[in-house]
Amino acid sequence: MEDEQQKALHRKEALAHLDAIKSALVDQDSFFPYNYNALIVWGVIASIMTFVMPPLMKTSVLQGTLFSLFMMGAGFVIEAFLTKRVNEDYDIDNCTRKQRFIVSTFTLLTVFAVVMSAFLAKQDLIVPLFMLWMFLCGFGHFVVGYVLNIRLFTFAGYLSMGAGIVLLTVGCFINDPGSIDSAFFYFAQGVSFAVLGVVPVLMAIKLKKEA
């Protein structure tokens, strides 16, 4: 009987220690649960936007803007659902400070990107949309990599920002850098698909294996 009581006491103490560790991690905001499937979702969304958004913006700026808002909104909703599920696994009721910071950063970047995209499309500058989204998404990845100390995110950030800057520089020496029918448009579209669509999916696969 005493052995059973002792075992129950040990279990209670062990659970108390685990709760204390969990609370300390969450309270200090050093804990960041993340579902890497969100990267796959964003990769798919980026791929769709890469091929659909430019011609749609060319046809109607309003339709293109609404399409962008819908796709990005859907991405944030799905990521919020995935974040909630992974937080529940750790009995976390609310988002941690780091989660709120990253979501706020990406929300601001998204709003700026959508508004700036509408402005560029109004000026019939369709190709620079790729550079804009690559740079802003890359900056977002860089922020995540810095905050979470994940080198792969930091590398993806540098890659995306660098690709955007290089394409913008090349565009300065092209007679019609905004044309949707030019070879430069298809080249920029391919780079955007690779950087924003394929790279996040590959990152998710690698990080899920390492987790």
C-alpha positions as CSV (number, residue, x, y, z in Angstrom):
1,M,0.0,0.0,0.0
2,E,2.8,2.4,0.9
3,D,4.6,1.5,-2.4
4,E,1.5,2.5,-4.3
5,Q,1.3,5.8,-2.4
6,Q,4.9,6.5,-3.0
7,K,4.6,5.8,-6.7
8,A,1.6,8.1,-6.9
9,L,3.5,10.8,-5.1
10,H,6.5,10.4,-7.5
11,R,4.2,10.6,-10.5
12,K,2.6,13.8,-9.1
13,E,6.0,15.3,-8.5
14,A,7.2,14.4,-12.0
15,L,4.1,16.0,-13.5
16,A,4.6,19.1,-11.4
17,H,8.2,19.4,-12.6
18,L,7.0,19.0,-16.2
19,D,4.4,21.7,-15.8
20,A,7.0,24.0,-14.2
21,I,9.4,23.5,-17.1
22,K,6.6,24.1,-19.6
23,S,5.4,27.2,-17.9
24,A,8.9,28.6,-17.6
25,L,9.5,28.0,-21.3
26,V,6.3,29.6,-22.4
27,D,6.5,32.5,-19.9
28,Q,10.0,33.3,-21.1
29,D,8.9,33.1,-24.7
30,S,11.8,30.9,-25.6
31,F,9.4,28.2,-26.8
32,F,8.1,28.3,-30.3
33,P,5.9,25.3,-31.4
34,Y,5.5,25.4,-35.2
35,N,3.8,23.1,-37.6
36,Y,6.1,22.9,-40.7
37,N,3.1,21.9,-42.8
38,A,2.4,25.6,-42.9
39,L,5.4,26.0,-45.2
40,I,3.9,23.6,-47.7
41,V,0.7,25.6,-47.6
42,W,2.5,28.9,-48.3
43,G,4.5,27.2,-51.0
44,V,1.3,26.1,-52.8
45,I,-0.3,29.5,-52.3
46,A,2.9,31.3,-53.7
47,S,2.9,29.0,-56.7
48,I,-0.7,29.7,-57.5
49,M,-0.2,33.5,-57.1
50,T,3.0,33.4,-59.2
51,F,1.0,32.1,-62.2
52,V,-2.4,33.6,-61.7
53,M,-1.9,37.0,-60.1
54,P,0.2,38.8,-62.9
55,P,-2.2,38.2,-65.8
56,L,-5.2,38.9,-63.5
57,M,-3.6,42.2,-62.4
58,K,-3.0,43.0,-66.1
59,T,-6.7,42.4,-66.8
60,S,-8.2,44.1,-63.7
61,V,-6.3,45.6,-60.8
62,L,-9.3,45.3,-58.6
63,Q,-9.8,41.6,-59.4
64,G,-6.0,40.9,-58.9
65,T,-6.0,42.8,-55.6
66,L,-9.1,40.9,-54.3
67,F,-7.5,37.6,-55.5
68,S,-4.3,38.4,-53.6
69,L,-6.2,39.3,-50.4
70,F,-8.2,36.1,-50.7
71,M,-5.2,33.9,-51.1
72,M,-3.1,35.5,-48.4
73,G,-6.1,35.5,-46.1
74,A,-6.7,31.8,-46.7
75,G,-3.0,31.2,-45.9
76,F,-3.2,33.0,-42.6
77,V,-6.4,31.2,-41.6
78,I,-4.8,27.8,-42.4
79,E,-1.6,28.7,-40.5
80,A,-3.7,29.9,-37.5
81,F,-5.5,26.5,-37.5
82,L,-2.2,24.6,-37.7
83,T,-0.6,26.8,-35.0
84,K,-3.6,26.2,-32.7
85,R,-3.4,22.5,-33.1
86,V,0.3,22.3,-32.3
87,N,-0.2,24.7,-29.3
88,E,-2.8,22.4,-28.0
89,D,-0.3,19.6,-28.0
90,Y,1.7,21.6,-25.4
91,D,-1.4,22.8,-23.5
92,I,-0.8,26.4,-24.6
93,D,-4.0,28.4,-24.7
94,N,-2.7,31.6,-26.3
95,C,0.0,32.4,-28.8
96,T,3.4,33.1,-27.4
97,R,5.0,36.5,-27.9
98,K,7.2,35.2,-30.7
99,Q,4.3,33.8,-32.5
100,R,2.4,37.1,-32.3
101,F,5.5,39.0,-33.4
102,I,6.0,36.8,-36.5
103,V,2.4,36.9,-37.5
104,S,2.2,40.7,-37.0
105,T,5.4,41.1,-39.1
106,F,4.1,38.9,-42.0
107,T,0.6,40.6,-41.8
108,L,2.2,44.1,-42.2
109,L,4.5,42.8,-45.1
110,T,1.4,41.3,-46.8
111,V,-0.7,44.4,-46.6
112,F,2.2,46.5,-48.0
113,A,2.8,44.0,-50.8
114,V,-0.9,43.9,-51.8
115,V,-1.2,47.7,-51.8
116,M,2.2,48.1,-53.7
117,S,1.2,45.4,-56.2
118,A,-2.0,47.4,-57.0
119,F,0.1,50.6,-57.5
120,L,2.6,48.8,-59.8
121,A,-0.2,47.2,-61.8
122,K,-1.9,50.6,-62.2
123,Q,1.4,51.8,-63.8
124,D,1.4,48.7,-66.0
125,L,4.5,47.4,-64.3
126,I,3.6,43.7,-63.9
127,V,7.1,42.1,-63.8
128,P,8.2,44.1,-60.7
129,L,5.5,42.3,-58.8
130,F,7.7,39.2,-58.7
131,M,10.6,41.2,-57.3
132,L,8.4,42.9,-54.7
133,W,6.9,39.6,-53.3
134,M,10.3,37.8,-53.4
135,F,12.0,40.6,-51.4
136,L,9.2,41.0,-48.8
137,C,8.7,37.2,-48.4
138,G,12.5,36.8,-48.1
139,F,12.6,39.5,-45.4
140,G,9.9,37.7,-43.6
141,H,11.8,34.4,-43.7
142,F,14.9,36.3,-42.5
143,V,13.0,37.6,-39.5
144,V,11.8,34.1,-38.6
145,G,15.2,32.7,-39.0
146,Y,16.7,35.4,-36.8
147,V,14.0,35.1,-34.1
148,L,14.0,31.3,-34.0
149,N,17.7,30.9,-34.8
150,I,16.9,28.5,-37.7
151,R,19.6,28.8,-40.3
152,L,17.5,27.3,-43.1
153,F,15.0,30.2,-42.7
154,T,17.8,32.7,-42.8
155,F,19.2,31.1,-45.9
156,A,15.8,31.1,-47.6
157,G,15.5,34.8,-46.7
158,Y,18.8,35.8,-48.2
159,L,18.1,33.7,-51.3
160,S,14.7,35.3,-51.9
161,M,15.8,38.8,-51.2
162,G,18.9,38.4,-53.3
163,A,16.9,37.0,-56.2
164,G,14.6,39.9,-56.1
165,I,17.4,42.5,-56.0
166,V,19.2,40.8,-58.9
167,L,16.1,40.6,-61.1
168,L,15.3,44.2,-60.3
169,T,18.9,45.2,-61.3
170,V,18.6,43.3,-64.5
171,G,15.3,44.9,-65.2
172,C,16.9,48.3,-65.1
173,F,18.8,47.5,-68.3
174,I,15.8,46.1,-70.2
175,N,13.7,48.4,-72.5
176,D,10.3,47.1,-71.4
177,P,10.8,45.5,-68.0
178,G,7.1,45.5,-67.2
179,S,5.8,43.7,-70.3
180,I,3.9,40.5,-69.6
181,D,4.8,39.1,-73.0
182,S,8.6,39.4,-72.7
183,A,11.1,36.7,-72.1
184,F,12.2,38.5,-69.0
185,F,8.6,38.1,-67.6
186,Y,8.7,34.3,-67.9
187,F,12.3,34.2,-66.5
188,A,11.2,36.2,-63.5
189,Q,8.1,34.1,-63.1
190,G,10.2,30.9,-63.1
191,V,12.6,32.3,-60.5
192,S,9.6,33.4,-58.3
193,F,8.1,29.9,-58.6
194,A,11.4,28.3,-57.6
195,V,12.1,30.7,-54.7
196,L,8.6,31.2,-53.2
197,G,6.9,28.0,-54.3
198,V,9.5,25.2,-54.3
199,V,12.0,26.3,-51.6
200,P,9.4,26.5,-48.7
201,V,8.2,22.9,-49.6
202,L,11.8,21.6,-49.5
203,M,12.4,23.4,-46.3
204,A,9.3,21.8,-44.7
205,I,10.4,18.3,-45.8
206,K,13.9,18.8,-44.4
207,L,12.8,20.4,-41.1
208,K,10.1,17.8,-40.5
209,K,12.8,15.1,-40.9
210,E,15.0,16.9,-38.4
211,A,12.2,17.5,-35.9
